[in-house]
Amino acid sequence: MKLEEIPDSKVLGLEDLEEELGTGKVHVILERIEFGYGGLASNVGSGLSPAVLERIRDEDTEIVRENGKDRTDPIEVIVFDNEQERKDFLEDFGRGVDTLEKLQPLATDYRKKVLTDISRLNDNLRRIITKINLEERGFEKRIEGLRDLENLLTSREVRNNIYDNMIIPACRNPAILLYFSYSPKTIQHSTDVASLAVAIASLSGIEDRETLEQFAINCILHDISDDVVRSKFKQGSERFNEIYLRRDFLIPRRIFTTGGPDNERYIDGLDSESIEIIEHHHTPRKGRVIELLEGKRVAFYPQDVFNKDFMSSKLLTKISDYVKMEEHDLLETRDFSTVLNQPLYLAERWITNVSHTSTKLSALTEYKKILKEKGMCARDDFVEGLLSIVGEKYSEN
């Protein structure tokens, strides 16, 4: 992909944007903004009108900005002198990208086969979700359906299917399972993300079959928290909003472990690293701060930041800032051991930010952002793996 194809952009504060909009200039947003936690969104390429800007600034409107940005953070935009300039620009950059089904017909067969077992996993998860009480501290008894889930997670037939139809294709041709046709169905989204994450992990040098099989399973389950929140609470309600922002740190352990805090046991087919990968699939390498329900602010970051082969002063400065804030009782720091959340983070980020629109502009914009954040959003080898895959895909368009 040629980054020079993208026109120069500006990063403007909300007040500056309001002033510029008053001049009659036309602005195109270069980030995805969700309104109402998964609700209507402004995507890359959307026009920024005074009404959209007002909605972003409205404290009564819940919004989610990409990569943990706050409501008041500046917004990256492309500025045009008039509407005709914008239309001319989008005529090329706003065109859709061919889906891989056309480029690689074999990908459809692989995907269809692997979706069969993922559908079975999904059915079992839904039965479990209906019996979850989020107010409980832990499971004292095994809930109905948990044994069936364990059987699926440990099934050699299921794992062979995933290995043959997801892992092998991803290792041989990393772009073959890269889909850009956005599907709102969790089951298809999870398949797309898992396929890309496995390809990234493979390109970074992870070759062990058992490791890749387990990683694929973890990736398929990564959005289980979203399903739980949407099935338990009315979207937009106070309780929904309260849980949604913290869902990854409240729900996976409730589903995939048994017993109480003192005798916690992971269900068969998953382990402690599995839970970390699922919990931190939205956590970049530089870490992130979450305010838990009890009001405690926690900065989570990977132990990998101290890996001498992938260390950077910028990254260490970020962690040092967390430690200083902890010393002043402003937050608590917690590290985690897995590095495999990073290829999953990249895959989730790419599929979510690009596939909603599947345009040349959205792909080039996200490519540029991730390249700029290399080492901070994920380790260099993982980032280079992702960019080589998507670069190959988009070089054909």
Buried (B, 14 or more C-beta within 10 A) or exposed (E): BEEEEBEEBBEBEBEEBBEBBEEEBBBBBBBBBBBBBBEEBBBBBBBBEEEBBEBBBEEEEBBBBBBBBEBEEBBBBBBBEEEEBBEEBBEEBBEEBEBBEEBBEEBBEBBEBBBEBBEBBBBBBBBBBEEBEBEEEBBEEEBEBBEBBBEBBBBEEBBEBBBEBBBBBBBEBBBBBBBBEBEEEBBBBBBBBBBBBBBBBBBBEBEEEEEBBBBBBBBBBBBBBBBBBBEBBEEEEEEBBEBBBBBBBBBBBBBBBBBEEEEBEBBBBBBEBBBBBBBBBBBBBBBBBBEEEEEEEBBBBBEBBEEEEBEBEEBEEBBEEBEEBBEEEEBBBEBBEBBBBBBBBBBBBBBBBBBBBBBBBBBBBBBBBBBEBBBBBBBBBBBBBBBBBBBBBBEEE
